[in-house]
Amino acid sequence: MTGYARAEGRDGQMAWIWEAKSVNGRGLEVRCKLAPGHDALEIFAREAATRHLKRGNIQLTLSLSRVTEQSPLQVNTNLLGQLLSMCKEWEGKFPGVAPARLDGLLSMKGVLEPAAEIDQDASDGQRQSREAAMKATLETMLGQLAAMRLEEGARIGTVLNRQMEEIASLTARAEACAALRPDAIRERFKAQVAAVLEAVPTLTEDRVAQEVALLVVKADVREELDRLKSHVAAARDLLAQDGGIGRKLDFLAQEFNREANTLCSKSSDVELTRVGLDLKAVIDQFKEQVQNIE
């Protein structure tokens, strides 16, 4: 969701520049920094951003300048008044120091500042025409930003598909682990039940059955593997779609992580645990990349 776009426009009196910066975000957040006198464009800018984009933190900036003449200056009367009061207060307290002059005060930082870049002499028709042209420039710039983000998304989509292949391959490896074969499970249960009976020889037959049932539930990871395969299929379907899929992939990344954690916690086999840890590593990479998807 990262990107930058810039578009320029002008008429006979004014020139303007729209800029947009985009970074990752869970939803869509638009912040506007508009030239003085053009706050009325903010509502349109936000609506336009919503039409072009679905996720990300977006900063929109509008700057203006005059085309035919130098930008006028205005006096910051508040600051100048403060400086004059200070000069009067301290006048005569330092012998040999000349009194402050107006040209010196005007050269102080902040006393002279650019006037608001808005054409006060323009007619209502000229202002409406300029505003329409500014809106068109904004639409052009947002289209450029969306295209840039789309290109980035296509590159990231290739990475995500490759990660789906890794997750699917690791899930298949987990299913093929020797510890999950019926004969291996049966022998492990026998050993565990024997250990329980040896530790507590007075256990009843019903209690032994309960302990066996608990062991079976704890060792059975077929549900986790089935859900992992289902999530892989869902992610592949989403990656083949157009439009905003980032939030859905966010959810799937959490589900992938949950199943991998459960797989590791249930595992009593070194090979299966190793596969589970590899799964977690790939899923973490997938989760990070999903943050860049709209």
PyMOL commands that set and color helices and strands:
alter all, ss='L'
color gray80, all
select helices_A, chain A and resi 41-52+77-90+102-106+124-175+178-180+182-199+205-219+222-239+246-266+270-290
alter helices_A, ss='H'
color red, helices_A
select strands_A, chain A and resi 3-10+14-23+28-33+56-66+73-75+112-114
alter strands_A, ss='S'
color yellow, strands_A
deselect
rebuild
show_as cartoon
